Amino acid sequence: MAEDQQHRNSTKSWESVDGKLPSDLKELLRAKIYSSSQIVYPDPMVAPWLQFPEYARSSMGWRMGGGEDYMFAFRTWFKALDRAAQGN
């Protein structure tokens, strides 16, 4: 019983107070967001439909999740190429 009480005391509940998140939760979320934005893609990048061949053209994978992230990075990478490189 004492062990159960100790576990409850050490477990974070992260309840909002006056509609605000606790600062330690905010910091944890910021760190997670930052680490997920540090994905390094290969250069040259593979066309999205080759990177995700299992995604159909109308798949939600292109609008949410890995396909969306990859498509955004590919678009940025492709626009940075000169016209000659885009044509190849």
Contacts in CASP RR format, 6 or more apart in sequence:
PFRMAT RR
TARGET T0000
AUTHOR 0000-0000-0000
METHOD contacts of the structure
MODEL  1
MAEDQQHRNSTKSWESVDGKLPSDLKELLRAKIYSSSQIVYPDPMVAPWL
QFPEYARSSMGWRMGGGEDYMFAFRTWFKALDRAAQGN
12 24 0 8 1.000
12 25 0 8 1.000
14 21 0 8 1.000
14 22 0 8 1.000
14 24 0 8 1.000
14 25 0 8 1.000
15 22 0 8 1.000
16 22 0 8 1.000
21 29 0 8 1.000
39 69 0 8 1.000
39 73 0 8 1.000
41 70 0 8 1.000
41 73 0 8 1.000
41 74 0 8 1.000
41 77 0 8 1.000
43 77 0 8 1.000
44 77 0 8 1.000
45 51 0 8 1.000
45 73 0 8 1.000
45 74 0 8 1.000
45 77 0 8 1.000
45 78 0 8 1.000
47 74 0 8 1.000
48 62 0 8 1.000
48 67 0 8 1.000
48 70 0 8 1.000
48 71 0 8 1.000
48 74 0 8 1.000
49 55 0 8 1.000
51 67 0 8 1.000
51 70 0 8 1.000
51 74 0 8 1.000
52 61 0 8 1.000
52 66 0 8 1.000
52 67 0 8 1.000
52 70 0 8 1.000
55 61 0 8 1.000
55 62 0 8 1.000
55 67 0 8 1.000
61 67 0 8 1.000
61 68 0 8 1.000
62 68 0 8 1.000
62 71 0 8 1.000
78 86 0 8 1.000
END
